[in-house]
């Protein structure tokens, strides 16, 4: 199969509309061809007139570790073109940035999760281009989490840099498809084109991530396909006092870790509350000591998620519910546990981070309500998921 970048490079007719135009590239470390050549190098080698580049959160080089660690603008030392940061002084492209090109090529590998900020960067780029005549092209890449949809819809008024619009946590779309939905939903006037993938089979081997392609971290803590599958759940740990495994070699692949919890006890409570939410993966008791971030230097008891190999059932695995269940089990066992982390999260200074992450307070309220049952959350979530599936049907390309 071929990703969008590979098709664009292989087919001169696809590149022909770029002739005589100034081109900008939005990219990060995973923006590579099938031969592992970075898209910036490959586009310039193919004769495309690249006049600027843009880096999202974590930077064009992917060297920034955590949330709200900003990247500065710079001049590329090889090509002497400006490299603008969309996670520094601004997160929306400015008019001056937009003036550097006529066509903007968006070539970011996504994880299929609303909170992964590259999806918001796409919306901000489309909005900046709206009404200006500037073109936006998405060089499409796979959604490694595949087509399954999960989570409550973001509540209107809860928009943020990790909540671009009323979509669920696990959205099931490629970036090319998401761009079509953005344009329709927000009524944007943008010349938009998707260089679609050739041969992507979201229900084929790999269930989203083709087995023929190696994994390259699109951000520092997105280190494996297992992480990409689990992320729609484990990212909620960023709003909790529990460790998500940052400071270890397997970040965001653990259901939780903490020095003052017994993982085996938590798992037993999860199995008692909602055993049906544990399916599709294996959970393994583990111990780890983060070298930095939450609980640095402390031995943590945790649970490792294995959504891989013989343990993985693509349609049974529901990481958002799994993570919610872990929170609920901890709250049941330790009613006064300081579960929610109160700190500035993605430039939101008033709301609790867990509510920013979920696009509303529903999940936190369910966890904290001793009378709330799994069926209560499931009923709300299933209705939201059905609404989303219906809304995006017209925009599916594969």
N, C-alpha and C positions, 0 to 999 in steps of 0.2 A: 504494500500500500504506500501511498504518498501523502505527506502532510501538505498544507497549503504552500509553504515556502518552497518545497521541492517541486511542486507543479509549476509554480511561478518561474523558477529558475530553468526548468526543463522545456518550457513552452514559450517561444518568442512571441507568439500571438497574444498570450496573457500579459506579457510585459509591454506590448506595443502601445497601450494607452498611456504609459508612463513617459514615453519619449517626448522630450522637450519640456518636461515638467520637473519642478523641484520636489524631491521626495524626502519625507521624514520617516524614520523607523522607530517604533516603540518596542523595546526589546529588553531581555534580561539573560542570565546565563544559560537557561534552557532553550533560548531562541537559536537553535542550531539546525543544520540540514541533516539529512540521513547519513552524511559522511562526517558529521560532527564539526562542520565549519560554521562559525557564528554567522547569523543572518546578515549582520552589518558587513562583514568581510565578503560574504558570498554575493550580496547585492551589488556592492561596489565593483567586485571582480566581473560581474555580469554586465557592467556598463550602465547601471542605474545611477542617475544623478542624485545621490543622497547628500542633502545639504544640512541635515541636522538629525540628531537622535534623541530619544527620550528614555529615561529609566523610571520604572515604577517604584513602589515600596521595596526596600532592600537594595535598590540601585541597579544600574545597568550591569555592574559587576557582581551583584548579589552578595556584597560583603557586609551589609548591615544586619545585625543579629536580631533585634527585638523591635516591638512596637514603639513608635514615636522616637526612633533613632533615625535622624534625617540624613539625606544625602545632598551634597552641594552640587551646583552646576559646575561644569568644567569644559575644557576644550580637549577633544580626542587627540592624543599625541601622534597617532598614525595618520589620520585623515584631516586633521586640522579643522574639524567641524564642531559646532557647539553640541554638547550633550546636556540636555535640560533635565533637571530632577522634578518629578511629579510627586515627590515625597520629601520636600524640604521647605523652603519658604512658602511654596504653594503646592496644592494638590490638584488644582484645576489649571489647565494650560492657559497662560496669559495671551493677550492679543499679540504681544511682541514675539512670543514663542510660535504662535500660529502663523505669523508673517514669514517664518523661515522656510515654508514649504507650501506646495499646492495639493499634494496627496500625502496622506498619513497612513502608513502601513503598520498595522497592529499585529504583532507576532509574539504574544505572550502565552506560555503554557499555563493553563488554569488547573484548578483542582476540583471544579464542579461544586463549589461551596460558596454561598452568598457572602460570607464574611471574608473570604480571600480577596484582598482589596483590588486585585487586577480587574475584576468585573466592574467595580466602581470607577476605576480609571478609564475603562472603555466608555462608560456613560458620560463621564466628564469630558472626554475627548469628543464624543458625538455632540454634546451640548455646545462645546466651544466652536465646533465646525458648523453648527446649524445656522442657516441663513447667510453664510459667508461665501458659499460656492466651493469651499474646501472639500475635498473628497476624503472619505475614510474607507480603507480596505482592511478587512480582517483576513489574515493568512491563517486559515483554520487549523486547529490542532485537536487531538482527542480530549474528551472528558474522561479522565482515568477512573472516576467513580461510576461511569456509565449512565444509563438512563433512569435508575430508580430515583424517586422523589421522596423527600422526607422533611418534616418539620412544619411548624406553624408559619403562616405568612407574616411578614413584617407589618406591624400595625401602622396605618397612616399617622404621620407626625413623629414617628420613631426613626426616621431616616438618619443615616450617618455615613461615615466613610466605609463602614463595614455593613451598611444596609442601604443599597442603592435604590430599592423600591420594593413593592409588595410581592416578594418572592420567598419561597421557603429556604431553609438552610441548605439542603441538598437539592439543587435545581434541575439536574439532569440534562442540561444543554451544553453545547459547545459555545465558544465565544462568538463564532459567526452567527449562530442561531440567536444568542442573547442580544446581539446588536440589532437584529431584525425586531425582536420583541421590544427593546428599548425605544426604537424609532416609532413603532406603532403605539406603544403605551403612552409615551410622553409627547407624541405628536411632533416629532423633530423633522425638520426639512434639511436633509443631508444626502448628498450623492453617496450612496453606500454600496459596497461590493464585497462579496465573500469569495475568496479563492478557496473553494471547498476541497476537502480531502478526497482522495480517490481510494476507495476500497475500505473505508473505515466501517467496521461492523461492531456496533455497541453490544450486540448479543453474541458475538463470536468469541474465539479464544482470547482470553485476557479480560473479557467483559468490560471493554472500554479502552484499556491500554493494550495496543498490539504487541504480541509476543516478539515480533521482529525488531522492536525498537528498544534501546537501552534507556534506563531512567537517569535523568540529570536533574539535580535539585533546582526547581524554579525559585525557591527561596531557601535560606540556610537550614531551616528545620524541616523541610519537605524532602526527606532523605530516602524515601522508598515508596513503592506502590502500596504497600501495607498502610503507610501513613496516609496516603491520599484517600484510601477507602475509609479509614477510621476518622478522618479529620472533621467531618460534619458533626461528630460527637465530641471528640477530644478537644476541639478548639474551645469548647465551653469552659474547660479548665482554666483558660486565661482569665476568666471572671471569678475564679474560685481561689481559695487559699491553698488548695491541693496542688501538688506538682504535676505538670504535664510532661515531665521528663526533660525539660530544657536543662542543659548542663550535663546531659548524658549523650550517648551515641544513638539513642532511639527516641528522640523527642516526638511527642504527640502520637505515640503508639501505645501509650499506657492509659488505662481507664482512670487511674489516679495513683498518687504516691504521697505518703505523709509519714512522719516519724511517730505520730501519736495515734495511728489507726492500725487495726489488724485486718489485713486484706482478706484473709480466709473467712473471718467473721462477716465482713461486708458482703462477700460473694454468697455466703449462705443466706443472708437476709435478702439479697437480690433474687436468689432462686426461690425463696418463699413468697416474695411479693408478686413477681411476674416472670416465671420461667420462660414464657414464650418470647420475651424480649431479649433473651440470651442466645438465640439461635443464629446460625450463619457464620459463626467464628468459634475460636477456642480462646478461653481466658486462662492465663497461667499466672500463679502466684510468683512474684518476683521481688527482689530487693535491689535498691540502687542508692547511690550517694551523689546527688548533683554537685558538679564542680562550681556552678554559678547559678544564679536565679533563685527561685523559691527553695527554701530548705537546703541551701548550699552547705555542704560539709556534714549533713545529717543523714543517717541511714534511714531510708524510707521503705515502708512496706507498701506494695502496690500490686496491681494486676496488669499484665501485659496482654494486649489484644493481638490475636493472630487471625487476620482476615486474609488468609493466604493458604496456598497448598490445598491439601485434602480437607482442611477445616473450613474453607470458604464456600458459602452458598450465596451467590450474588443477590438473589431475590429475597432470601430470608434475613440477610444481615441488615440491621437497622441501627446504625451507630448513634443517631440522635436519641432514640429511645433508650439505647443501652447506657449512654452517658447519663441521661435523666434518671434512669433506674439506680445507677450508682450513687448519685446525689441523694435520692430518696432513701436508699438503704442507710446511708451515713446519718441522715437526719433522723430516721427512726431509731437507730442505735444510740445516737448522741444528740438529743434534741437541742442542746445549747452549743453545739459545735460551731465555731466561727467560720462558716462555710464560704460566705460571699466576700470577695475582695473589694474593698472600697478604695479606688485609686483612679487617676485620670486614664481613660482608655480611648485610644484613637481620637484624641482631641475632643472627647466628650467629658465634661468636668462636673456635671450635675447628676446624671443618672448612674445607677450602679452598673458596673461593667457587664455583669451577667445579663442585664436587661438590654443593654446596647447590643450585645452579641446576639441575643435572640429576637431583637426587633420588637420588644415589648416585655411585660412582666409575667406573662402567663406561666412560663416554665418555672420561674422562681416561686411564684405563688403556689403552684402545685406541689413543689418540693416542700415548702414550708408549712403547708396546711396538713395537719395530722389526720384529717378526715378525708383527704383527697385520695382517690384510688387510681390504679393504672387505667381503668376504663374511662375515667374522666378526661385524662390527657389524651388518650387514644381517640376518643370521639371528636374532640376539638381538632386534633391534628389531622385525622383522616379526612374530615370535611375540607380543611384547607388544602391538603394535598390533591384532592379531587378537583378543586377549583383551579389550581395551578396547572394540572395536566391538561385540562380542557382549554385553558387560556393560551397555552403555548403550542398546541397541536398545529396551527397554521404555519408555524415557523420552523418546524423540524425539517432538516435537510438530508437526514440519513435514516 
